[in-house]
Amino acid sequence: MRRPERSRRIAVFCGARAGSRREHLVLARDFGTALARHGLDLVYGAGGTGVMRAVADGVLEHGGGVTGVIPWALHDRDPAGRAPGAVFMVRSMHDRKALVYELASGFAVLPGGLDTLDELMEVATWSGLSLLDKPVVVLNHRGFYDPMLRMLDHLLAEGFLTPREHRLVQVAETVEEALALLGAGALSQAPVLEGI
């Protein structure tokens, strides 16, 4: 498969499930639509269902590019043929994360489960260690992430986060606010990796 071409990509961390409320899917499709309308492409976990599928469909329906990254083990369990966009196969979850992080110009977090929280915490940790210098934005639509954000406040109050680390996770209430925090008009181009 060809390598991804240069573009400004936003990595979206979100659930492969739809969740219990239809509004999660509507939000994801709206976010994908807004990405494409701002001239941004999507890089994601190559899920063919749930919130992942909705955001990818929103991007594709409005002319944006979609790049999915999935480990072989997950592909065998949930064939990537159902996932929209160009799909790249990697050896492991660690390889998947590394490639997504490299291809992305910024990170948006939509509703999801443990995998979504894991990805958010990892990019926030890497940012805190100065291993990444890309915006991280939680789209806290209708308070979905309020409990997690309270936990971050608690970690700050207890001295386990610095104020600088706390500020690395930016919070948006709306799609347009999230895109503004991601610097939609001025994102630097993400490099193309060799050898994929």
WOMO-V873031 format. One record per residue. RES is the residue in one small letter. SS is DSSP state (2 for helix, 1 for strand, 0 for the rest). Layout:
res->[RES:RES]
ss->[SS:SS]
This chain:
res->[m:r:r:p:e:r:s:r:r:i:a:v:f:c:g:a:r:a:g:s:r:r:e:h:l:v:l:a:r:d:f:g:t:a:l:a:r:h:g:l:d:l:v:y:g:a:g:g:t:g:v:m:r:a:v:a:d:g:v:l:e:h:g:g:g:v:t:g:v:i:p:w:a:l:h:d:r:d:p:a:g:r:a:p:g:a:v:f:m:v:r:s:m:h:d:r:k:a:l:v:y:e:l:a:s:g:f:a:v:l:p:g:g:l:d:t:l:d:e:l:m:e:v:a:t:w:s:g:l:s:l:l:d:k:p:v:v:v:l:n:h:r:g:f:y:d:p:m:l:r:m:l:d:h:l:l:a:e:g:f:l:t:p:r:e:h:r:l:v:q:v:a:e:t:v:e:e:a:l:a:l:l:g:a:g:a:l:s:q:a:p:v:l:e:g:i]
ss->[0:0:0:0:0:0:0:0:1:1:1:1:1:0:0:0:0:0:0:0:0:0:2:2:2:2:2:2:2:2:2:2:2:2:2:2:2:0:0:0:1:1:1:1:0:0:0:0:0:2:2:2:2:2:2:2:2:2:2:2:2:0:0:0:0:1:1:1:1:1:1:2:2:2:2:2:2:0:0:2:2:2:0:0:0:1:1:1:1:1:0:0:2:2:2:2:2:2:2:2:2:2:2:0:0:1:1:1:1:0:0:0:0:2:2:2:2:2:2:2:2:2:2:2:2:2:2:2:0:0:0:0:0:0:1:1:1:1:1:0:2:2:2:0:0:2:2:2:2:2:2:2:2:2:2:2:2:0:0:0:0:0:2:2:2:2:2:2:1:1:1:1:0:0:2:2:2:2:2:2:2:0:0:0:0:0:0:0:0:0:0:0:0:0:0:0]
